[in-house]
């Protein structure tokens, strides 16, 4: 019996519900109302809706990712319940439970990009390109993704610029 994409997403969701609860109990112990699995392939590894308190993880940020990266992702989203902005208070909360969060975040982002590229390769899109540029102070990164879309007879390209202020 073949496992379809929906079954995989349900499996990931079941795992991440219990995993997020476990990490939450060991760290912030904040209220959240659920977990969803999305398929964001561009910039959002995860997000929390602060009104509904539902956390959505991209499947590409949780599958084939080292446990420490997955743990950081959960801590990051739970910290947003206490501090919505990425300010000094927020990063102090994250650092309390993941002191090496900058290195872990980079590792997680690399795994995320690798997962997305493997998905494109499986779908026959081989000319997906990514260029990362850094300024001299290493506080601004720009990722340029160029991906042909083959859903029509014409090939179009999507170019995405991603700005991360660290």
HURA-V82144 format. One record per residue. N is the residue number from 1. PHI is phi as a letter, one per 20 degrees, with the letter a starting at -180 (* if undefined). Layout:
BEGIN
n:N phi:PHI
n:N phi:PHI
END
This chain:
BEGIN
n:1 phi:*
n:2 phi:e
n:3 phi:e
n:4 phi:e
n:5 phi:g
n:6 phi:f
n:7 phi:f
n:8 phi:f
n:9 phi:f
n:10 phi:f
n:11 phi:f
n:12 phi:f
n:13 phi:f
n:14 phi:g
n:15 phi:f
n:16 phi:f
n:17 phi:f
n:18 phi:f
n:19 phi:f
n:20 phi:f
n:21 phi:f
n:22 phi:f
n:23 phi:f
n:24 phi:f
n:25 phi:f
n:26 phi:e
n:27 phi:c
n:28 phi:f
n:29 phi:l
n:30 phi:d
n:31 phi:e
n:32 phi:c
n:33 phi:d
n:34 phi:q
n:35 phi:c
n:36 phi:c
n:37 phi:d
n:38 phi:d
n:39 phi:c
n:40 phi:g
n:41 phi:d
n:42 phi:d
n:43 phi:c
n:44 phi:e
n:45 phi:f
n:46 phi:a
n:47 phi:b
n:48 phi:c
n:49 phi:e
n:50 phi:f
n:51 phi:f
n:52 phi:e
n:53 phi:l
n:54 phi:d
n:55 phi:e
n:56 phi:d
n:57 phi:d
n:58 phi:f
n:59 phi:g
n:60 phi:f
n:61 phi:e
n:62 phi:c
n:63 phi:e
n:64 phi:l
n:65 phi:d
n:66 phi:g
n:67 phi:g
n:68 phi:f
n:69 phi:f
n:70 phi:f
n:71 phi:f
n:72 phi:g
n:73 phi:g
n:74 phi:f
n:75 phi:g
n:76 phi:g
n:77 phi:f
n:78 phi:f
n:79 phi:f
n:80 phi:f
n:81 phi:f
n:82 phi:e
n:83 phi:b
n:84 phi:f
n:85 phi:e
n:86 phi:e
n:87 phi:d
n:88 phi:f
n:89 phi:f
n:90 phi:g
n:91 phi:f
n:92 phi:f
n:93 phi:f
n:94 phi:f
n:95 phi:f
n:96 phi:g
n:97 phi:d
n:98 phi:b
n:99 phi:g
n:100 phi:d
n:101 phi:f
n:102 phi:f
n:103 phi:f
n:104 phi:f
n:105 phi:f
n:106 phi:f
n:107 phi:f
n:108 phi:f
n:109 phi:f
n:110 phi:f
n:111 phi:f
n:112 phi:g
n:113 phi:f
n:114 phi:f
n:115 phi:f
n:116 phi:f
n:117 phi:f
n:118 phi:f
n:119 phi:f
n:120 phi:f
n:121 phi:f
n:122 phi:f
n:123 phi:e
n:124 phi:n
n:125 phi:e
n:126 phi:e
n:127 phi:d
n:128 phi:f
n:129 phi:c
n:130 phi:c
n:131 phi:c
n:132 phi:d
n:133 phi:c
n:134 phi:c
n:135 phi:f
n:136 phi:f
n:137 phi:e
n:138 phi:l
n:139 phi:d
n:140 phi:b
n:141 phi:d
n:142 phi:c
n:143 phi:d
n:144 phi:d
n:145 phi:d
n:146 phi:c
n:147 phi:c
n:148 phi:f
n:149 phi:d
n:150 phi:d
n:151 phi:e
n:152 phi:c
n:153 phi:f
n:154 phi:e
n:155 phi:e
n:156 phi:d
n:157 phi:c
n:158 phi:d
n:159 phi:d
n:160 phi:d
n:161 phi:d
n:162 phi:d
n:163 phi:d
n:164 phi:d
n:165 phi:e
n:166 phi:d
END
